[in-house]
């Protein structure tokens, strides 16, 4: 069925779809590389501080869609748990937790534990 759909389309539209898919994959790979670079030194994390990044418009626009949706939700809440963000984005809590932790590793958010709950927030001091 998919093959029939592809044969009915023009080669240029197929190439455009392939290009879009490759761009999305490239964005995801860049994030994975960044996470791997910054995530390998969990034991030294207290002594190393990642450069603080700001969540300005250009930063949000440069993010992959899945992270942008999470980042915009945390901007609206200012401080929230993964469960609260999941309610806004209509995605699973575990998915949002993973995305929020990626944003922490990338330096866009801060994370604070209170009891069993982890709260994510934008550090206003580093954003100005």
HUHU-V936284 format. One record per pair of residues at least 4 apart in sequence whose C-alpha atoms are under 6 Angstrom apart, sorted by the first residue. I is the first residue (numbers start at 1). J is the second residue. D is the distance in whole Angstrom. If there is no record, write none. Layout:
# HUHU-V936284
I J D
I J D
This chain:
# HUHU-V936284
35 39 5
36 40 6
50 107 6
52 107 5
53 107 5
53 108 5
54 108 6
54 127 5
55 59 6
60 68 6
63 68 6
68 72 6
74 78 6
78 121 6
79 120 6
79 121 5
80 84 6
80 119 5
80 120 5
81 118 6
81 119 5
82 93 6
82 96 6
82 97 5
83 93 5
86 90 6
86 91 5
86 92 6
86 93 5
86 96 6
96 100 6
103 108 5
103 109 6
104 108 6
104 109 5
104 110 6
109 121 6
109 122 5
110 120 6
110 121 5
111 119 6
111 120 5
112 118 6
112 119 5
113 117 6
113 118 4
